[in-house]
Amino acid sequence: MLELTNYALITVFIASLAALLIASEIGHHFGSRAGGEANISTLEAAMLGLLALMIGFTFAMALTRFDERRAALLDEANSIGTAALRARLLPAPHGADSLKLLRDYVQIRLELTSHVPTAAEMHAAIVRSNEIQEALWSDVKLVMAKDNAVAPTALYIQALNEMFDNQEKRLTALRNRVPNTVILVLYGISVVVVGFSGYSSGAAERRWRLPVYIMGLLIAAVVLLIQDLDRPDAGIISVSQQPMVDTANALATY
């Protein structure tokens, strides 16, 4: 099956627009040969309604996932900030060591968002994050071994648990995309609808290219917007990293 995420958005847009315009030309060719037929306008309106329903459904899916990624980023940034605040309550030298690890933890996330990461870079970042988590956990175990009744230590452990959980939540949100099949079906319906609009124009023997071409352009642009929302690492529309930047700036002052 064709995997659209393997191609740049501009490539997908040009290819989809070309397919829509070709479909309209083919439809007009057959429509002009068929002549006037009854109920063509009714069928055209029904197909346009189906396309609008599919676009709305798919757009809602993409927007929901975009909001989930934004919420996951905020939750992770807040949990890291909370863990850093509570790390300052740990006895020396554990507090300073934990803060250094947390700074590295945040820096990994900022480096990934400075460019489009490859699969290898993403894997390396996850591995490094897990190593830092293990180092943080080992360090707090040493503190607990000295005195497991200290309340600040218990609060710090709780913050670490939330931070670890939020990493997985954010990774899950990043991987949660609109299914490729849904996008392909949307393109398929779009091609059929635009082709039928060309057919209807040919059958009615009216001027058709400008309105049908504009409709094709708008459909291609809207579907491109849906895919842009659904690509957190390679689109024009991206989740603001300001919460993580604010967390990094706060950690730098500790």
C-alpha positions in Angstrom: 0.0 0.0 0.0 1.2 3.5 -0.8 2.5 5.2 2.4 1.9 8.9 2.1 4.1 9.8 5.1 7.1 8.7 3.1 6.7 11.6 0.7 7.1 15.4 1.2 3.9 17.4 1.6 4.6 19.4 -1.5 5.1 16.3 -3.5 1.8 14.9 -2.3 0.0 18.1 -3.0 1.3 18.4 -6.6 0.5 14.7 -7.3 -3.0 15.0 -5.8 -3.8 18.2 -7.7 -2.6 16.7 -10.9 -4.8 13.6 -10.3 -7.8 15.7 -9.6 -7.4 17.8 -12.7 -6.8 14.8 -14.9 -10.0 13.2 -13.4 -12.0 16.3 -14.3 -10.7 16.2 -17.9 -11.5 12.5 -18.2 -15.0 13.0 -16.7 -15.7 16.0 -19.0 -14.7 13.9 -22.0 -17.1 11.1 -21.3 -19.8 13.6 -20.2 -19.7 15.5 -23.4 -20.1 12.3 -25.4 -22.9 11.0 -23.2 -25.1 14.2 -23.6 -27.7 15.4 -21.2 -28.9 12.9 -18.6 -31.5 13.2 -15.9 -30.5 13.5 -12.2 -26.9 14.3 -12.9 -27.0 17.4 -10.7 -28.7 15.5 -7.9 -26.0 12.9 -8.0 -23.3 15.5 -8.1 -24.7 17.2 -5.0 -24.9 13.9 -3.2 -21.3 13.1 -4.0 -20.1 16.5 -2.9 -22.0 16.0 0.4 -20.2 12.7 0.9 -16.9 14.3 0.2 -17.6 17.1 2.7 -18.6 14.6 5.3 -15.3 12.7 4.8 -13.2 15.8 4.9 -14.9 16.9 8.1 -14.5 13.5 9.7 -10.8 13.3 8.7 -10.0 16.9 9.8 -11.6 16.2 13.2 -9.3 13.1 13.6 -6.2 15.1 12.7 -7.1 18.0 14.9 -7.8 15.8 17.9 -4.4 14.1 17.5 -2.8 17.6 17.2 -4.4 18.7 20.5 -3.3 15.5 22.1 0.4 16.1 21.1 0.2 19.7 22.4 -1.3 18.5 25.8 1.3 15.7 26.0 4.1 18.2 25.5 2.7 20.5 28.2 2.3 17.6 30.7 5.8 16.4 30.1 7.3 19.9 30.5 5.3 20.5 33.7 6.3 17.1 35.2 10.0 17.7 34.4 9.7 21.2 36.1 8.1 19.6 39.2 10.7 17.0 39.4 13.5 19.6 39.2 11.9 21.7 42.0 11.7 18.7 44.2 15.2 17.6 43.3 16.5 20.7 45.0 15.2 19.4 48.3 17.4 16.3 48.1 20.6 16.2 50.2 23.9 17.0 48.6 25.3 15.8 46.2 22.2 14.0 45.0 20.2 17.2 44.3 22.9 18.7 42.1 23.4 15.4 40.3 19.7 15.0 39.6 19.4 18.5 38.3 22.2 18.0 35.9 20.6 14.8 34.5 17.2 16.7 34.2 18.9 19.4 32.2 20.3 16.8 29.8 16.8 15.2 29.7 15.3 18.5 28.5 18.1 19.2 26.1 17.4 16.0 24.3 13.9 17.1 23.6 14.9 20.5 22.4 17.5 19.1 20.1 15.0 16.8 18.4 12.6 19.7 17.7 15.3 21.9 16.2 15.1 19.8 13.0 13.2 16.9 11.4 14.7 13.9 13.2 15.5 10.7 11.4 14.3 7.3 12.7 17.8 6.6 14.0 18.0 10.0 15.8 14.6 9.4 17.4 15.7 5.9 18.5 18.9 7.3 19.9 17.1 10.0 21.8 14.7 7.5 23.4 17.6 5.3 24.4 19.4 8.2 26.0 16.3 9.4 27.8 15.8 5.9 29.2 19.4 5.9 30.4 18.9 9.2 32.2 15.7 7.9 33.8 17.6 4.9 35.1 20.4 7.1 36.4 17.8 9.3 38.2 16.1 6.3 39.7 19.4 4.8 40.8 20.4 8.1 42.5 17.1 8.4 44.4 17.4 4.8 45.6 20.7 5.8 47.2 18.9 8.6 49.0 16.1 6.3 50.2 18.7 3.8 51.4 20.0 6.5 53.8 16.7 7.6 55.1 13.4 6.3 53.6 11.3 8.4 55.9 12.2 11.8 54.4 9.0 13.4 52.9 10.8 15.5 50.2 12.3 12.3 48.8 8.9 10.6 48.6 7.5 13.7 46.8 10.5 13.6 44.4 9.9 9.9 43.6 6.3 10.7 42.8 7.4 13.5 40.4 9.9 11.1 38.7 7.1 8.5 38.2 4.9 11.1 36.6 7.8 12.3 34.4 8.5 8.8 33.2 4.9 8.2 32.4 4.6 11.4 30.5 7.4 10.5 28.2 5.5 7.4 27.1 2.3 9.4 26.8 4.1 11.9 24.5 5.7 9.2 22.4 2.3 7.6 22.0 0.8 10.9 20.9 3.5 11.5 18.4 3.0 8.0 16.9 -0.8 8.3 16.8 -1.6 9.4 13.3 -4.6 9.4 11.1 -4.6 6.0 9.4 -3.0 6.0 6.0 -6.0 4.1 4.6 -8.3 7.0 5.6 -6.2 9.5 3.7 -6.1 7.3 0.6 -9.8 6.8 0.7 -10.3 10.5 1.0 -8.2 11.1 -2.0 -10.1 8.4 -3.9 -13.4 9.9 -3.1 -12.0 13.4 -4.1 -10.9 12.1 -7.5 -14.3 10.4 -8.2 -16.2 13.6 -7.1 -14.1 15.9 -9.2 -14.3 13.5 -12.2 -18.0 13.4 -11.8 -18.2 17.2 -11.7 -16.3 17.3 -15.0 -18.7 14.7 -16.4 -21.7 16.7 -15.3 -20.3 19.9 -16.9 -19.7 17.9 -20.2 -23.2 16.5 -20.2 -24.7 19.9 -19.6 -22.4 21.5 -22.2 -21.5 24.4 -20.1 -18.2 26.2 -19.4 -16.6 24.2 -16.7 -12.8 24.4 -16.3 -12.4 27.4 -14.1 -15.0 26.3 -11.4 -14.0 22.6 -11.5 -10.3 23.4 -11.4 -10.8 25.8 -8.5 -12.8 23.1 -6.6 -10.0 20.6 -7.3 -7.4 23.1 -6.0 -9.4 23.7 -2.8 -9.9 20.0 -2.2 -6.2 19.3 -2.6 -5.4 22.2 -0.3 -7.7 21.1 2.5 -6.5 17.5 2.4 -2.9 18.9 2.5 -3.9 20.8 5.6 -5.2 17.6 7.2 -1.9 15.8 6.5 0.1 18.8 7.7 -1.8 18.7 11.1 -1.0 15.0 11.2 2.7 15.3 10.7 4.2 16.6 14.0 7.8 16.4 12.8 7.6 17.6 9.2 4.8 20.0 8.7 4.3 23.7 8.5 1.8 23.6 11.4 3.7 22.4 14.5 3.2 22.2 18.2 4.9 25.1 20.0 7.8 23.9 22.1 7.7 27.0 24.3 6.6 25.0 27.5 9.8 22.9 27.1 11.9 26.0 26.4 10.5 27.6 29.5 11.4 24.5 31.5 14.9 24.5 30.2 15.4 28.2 31.1 14.1 27.5 34.6 16.5 24.6 35.0 19.4 26.7 33.9 18.8 29.0 36.9 18.8 26.2 39.5 
